[in-house]
Amino acid sequence: MRGPNRRQMYAEQTRADLVTAARKLFVDNGFADTSVEAVTGAALVSKGTFYHHFPDKKAMFAELYTELLEQVGALSDETSEAVRAMPDGSAMTAVSNLAYVFLRRTIDDPLHRELMAQAPSVLGERYRQINDAVAQPPIERLLTALAERGDLKPDVPVATTARLLLAGLCEGNQIIAAATDRESALTRTFRAISLLMSGLAAEGVSATVDLNQGLPDSADA
């Protein structure tokens, strides 16, 4: 099979340069204050080149947001696989760890924080569509793995619960991003999410993590 030719390689590199420039500008200036000219200037390409790869600035943002959710989804799927091999009673804690990782990124990763904060207003209805298509299925798979182990209450509606959990996590990112003291906001938000998850757990299964005692190593992913 023949590999990509020089023109294809150049096009791929140009697109990558545009995306790299947009990532930094969206973080530093926000979507509204980032022009197409600013992106093309940072990437050292023409506006025509930009429109060859993207129909508009919003499409570029949507691609970056989708890429972010795919990364989080991959972590969720890794947790699903790990859950299937865990001893009884520990799987829900692993899910709490995953929720903490997602929320923690709002503090540690400026790109995550800014994309999550800006996505609802920038993308409008497309925001919900991307969440439903990209982020919700991995959460459903994780909940299914827990249900198969008997770690969830038997009447938990998986699809509806996945959607509500995702909405809670996304709102949690908004709360943390807007807070003056983000560490305190993270602690409060994670506590609230953990309490919600406790309501899903089967009798005798713990879903909470004591942050004062630290999280297991899996939370450092």
C-alpha positions as CSV (number, residue, x, y, z in Angstrom):
1,M,0.0,0.0,0.0
2,R,1.4,3.4,-1.0
3,G,1.8,6.0,1.8
4,P,0.7,9.6,1.6
5,N,2.3,11.7,-1.1
6,R,4.1,15.0,-0.4
7,R,1.0,17.1,-1.0
8,Q,-1.1,15.0,1.5
9,M,1.7,15.3,4.0
10,Y,1.8,19.0,3.6
11,A,-1.9,19.3,3.9
12,E,-1.9,17.2,7.1
13,Q,0.9,19.3,8.6
14,T,-0.9,22.6,7.7
15,R,-4.1,21.4,9.4
16,A,-2.1,20.4,12.4
17,D,-0.4,23.8,12.6
18,L,-3.8,25.5,12.4
19,V,-5.2,23.3,15.2
20,T,-2.1,24.0,17.4
21,A,-2.5,27.7,16.9
22,A,-6.2,27.6,17.7
23,R,-5.6,25.7,20.9
24,K,-3.3,28.3,22.3
25,L,-5.5,31.3,21.1
26,F,-8.7,29.8,22.4
27,V,-7.0,29.4,25.8
28,D,-5.3,32.8,25.9
29,N,-8.0,35.0,24.3
30,G,-11.2,32.9,24.3
31,F,-13.2,31.9,21.2
32,A,-15.0,35.3,20.7
33,D,-11.8,37.3,20.7
34,T,-9.9,34.9,18.5
35,S,-10.2,35.8,14.8
36,V,-9.5,33.6,11.8
37,E,-6.8,36.1,10.9
38,A,-5.2,35.5,14.3
39,V,-5.2,31.7,13.8
40,T,-3.8,31.9,10.3
41,G,-1.2,34.4,11.4
42,A,0.0,32.2,14.2
43,A,0.1,29.2,11.9
44,L,1.8,31.2,9.1
45,V,-0.8,30.3,6.4
46,S,-3.4,32.2,4.4
47,K,-7.1,32.6,5.2
48,G,-7.8,30.6,2.0
49,T,-5.8,27.7,3.5
50,F,-7.8,27.9,6.7
51,Y,-11.1,27.7,4.8
52,H,-9.8,24.8,2.8
53,H,-9.6,22.8,6.0
54,F,-12.4,24.3,8.1
55,P,-15.7,25.9,7.0
56,D,-15.5,28.4,9.9
57,K,-14.0,29.1,13.3
58,K,-16.8,27.2,15.1
59,A,-16.0,24.0,13.2
60,M,-12.5,24.2,14.4
61,F,-13.6,24.7,18.0
62,A,-16.0,21.7,17.6
63,E,-13.1,19.5,16.5
64,L,-11.0,20.5,19.5
65,Y,-13.9,19.9,21.9
66,T,-14.6,16.5,20.3
67,E,-11.0,15.6,20.6
68,L,-11.0,16.5,24.3
69,L,-14.1,14.3,24.9
70,E,-12.6,11.4,23.0
71,Q,-9.6,11.5,25.4
72,V,-11.9,11.4,28.4
73,G,-13.9,8.7,26.8
74,A,-10.8,6.6,26.3
75,L,-10.0,7.0,30.1
76,S,-13.6,5.8,30.8
77,D,-13.2,2.8,28.6
78,E,-9.9,1.9,30.3
79,T,-11.7,2.1,33.6
80,S,-14.4,-0.1,32.3
81,E,-11.8,-2.8,31.4
82,A,-10.2,-2.4,34.8
83,V,-13.5,-2.7,36.6
84,R,-14.2,-6.1,35.1
85,A,-11.1,-7.5,36.8
86,M,-11.5,-5.8,40.2
87,P,-12.4,-7.6,43.4
88,D,-15.8,-7.1,44.9
89,G,-16.5,-3.8,46.5
90,S,-13.8,-1.7,44.8
91,A,-15.2,-0.9,41.4
92,M,-17.4,2.1,42.4
93,T,-14.4,3.7,44.0
94,A,-12.6,3.4,40.7
95,V,-15.4,5.3,39.0
96,S,-15.2,8.0,41.6
97,N,-11.5,8.3,40.8
98,L,-12.4,8.8,37.2
99,A,-14.8,11.5,38.0
100,Y,-12.1,13.2,40.1
101,V,-9.7,13.0,37.2
102,F,-12.2,14.7,34.9
103,L,-12.9,17.5,37.4
104,R,-9.2,17.9,38.3
105,R,-8.4,18.7,34.7
106,T,-10.3,21.9,35.1
107,I,-7.5,23.1,37.3
108,D,-4.5,21.3,35.8
109,D,-5.2,21.6,32.1
110,P,-6.0,25.1,30.8
111,L,-7.1,23.7,27.4
112,H,-9.6,21.4,29.1
113,R,-10.8,24.2,31.4
114,E,-11.3,26.7,28.5
115,L,-12.9,24.3,26.1
116,M,-15.3,23.0,28.7
117,A,-16.2,26.5,29.9
118,Q,-16.7,28.0,26.4
119,A,-18.3,25.0,24.6
120,P,-22.0,25.6,25.6
121,S,-22.1,29.1,24.4
122,V,-19.9,28.6,21.3
123,L,-21.5,25.4,20.0
124,G,-25.1,25.8,21.0
125,E,-27.2,22.8,20.1
126,R,-24.0,21.2,18.7
127,Y,-22.7,21.0,22.2
128,R,-25.4,18.5,23.2
129,Q,-25.0,16.6,20.0
130,I,-21.3,16.1,20.6
131,N,-21.8,15.2,24.2
132,D,-24.4,12.6,23.3
133,A,-22.4,11.1,20.5
134,V,-18.9,11.1,22.0
135,A,-19.0,11.4,25.8
136,Q,-22.2,9.6,26.8
137,P,-21.5,6.1,25.2
138,P,-18.3,5.5,27.3
139,I,-20.2,6.4,30.5
140,E,-22.9,4.0,29.5
141,R,-20.4,1.2,28.9
142,L,-18.9,1.9,32.3
143,L,-22.3,1.8,34.0
144,T,-23.1,-1.4,32.2
145,A,-19.8,-3.0,33.4
146,L,-20.8,-2.0,37.0
147,A,-24.3,-3.4,36.5
148,E,-23.0,-6.7,35.3
149,R,-20.9,-7.0,38.4
150,G,-24.0,-6.2,40.6
151,D,-22.4,-3.0,41.9
152,L,-25.4,-0.9,40.8
153,K,-29.0,-1.0,42.1
154,P,-30.9,-3.3,39.8
155,D,-33.3,-0.6,38.6
156,V,-30.7,1.9,37.5
157,P,-31.7,3.2,33.9
158,V,-28.2,3.2,32.3
159,A,-28.7,5.6,29.4
160,T,-30.6,8.2,31.4
161,T,-28.1,7.9,34.3
162,A,-25.2,8.3,31.9
163,R,-26.7,11.5,30.5
164,L,-27.3,12.9,33.9
165,L,-23.9,12.1,35.2
166,L,-22.3,13.7,32.1
167,A,-24.3,16.8,32.6
168,G,-23.3,16.9,36.3
169,L,-19.6,16.5,35.4
170,C,-19.8,19.2,32.7
171,E,-21.5,21.6,35.1
172,G,-18.9,20.7,37.7
173,N,-16.2,21.9,35.3
174,Q,-18.1,25.2,34.9
175,I,-18.4,25.6,38.7
176,I,-14.6,25.0,39.2
177,A,-13.5,27.1,36.3
178,A,-15.6,30.1,37.5
179,A,-14.4,29.9,41.2
180,T,-11.9,32.2,42.8
181,D,-10.6,29.2,44.9
182,R,-10.7,26.4,42.4
183,E,-9.2,23.8,44.8
184,S,-12.1,24.4,47.3
185,A,-14.6,24.3,44.4
186,L,-13.1,21.0,43.2
187,T,-13.5,19.5,46.7
188,R,-17.1,20.6,47.0
189,T,-18.0,19.5,43.5
190,F,-16.4,16.1,43.8
191,R,-18.1,15.6,47.1
192,A,-21.5,16.3,45.5
193,I,-20.8,14.0,42.5
194,S,-19.7,11.2,44.9
195,L,-22.9,11.6,46.9
196,L,-25.0,11.3,43.8
197,M,-23.1,8.2,42.8
198,S,-23.7,6.7,46.2
199,G,-27.4,6.7,45.4
200,L,-26.7,4.4,42.4
201,A,-24.6,1.8,44.3
202,A,-26.0,-1.5,45.3
203,E,-26.4,-2.2,49.0
204,G,-23.1,-2.7,50.7
205,V,-21.1,-1.1,47.9
206,S,-19.2,2.1,48.6
207,A,-18.9,4.8,46.0
208,T,-17.2,7.6,48.0
209,V,-13.6,8.6,48.4
210,D,-12.2,10.5,51.3
211,L,-10.0,13.2,49.8
212,N,-8.3,13.7,53.2
213,Q,-6.9,10.3,52.9
214,G,-5.8,10.8,49.3
215,L,-6.9,9.0,46.1
216,P,-5.4,5.8,44.8
217,D,-2.8,6.0,42.1
218,S,-5.4,5.6,39.3
219,A,-6.5,9.2,40.0
220,D,-3.2,10.5,38.7
221,A,-3.9,9.4,35.2
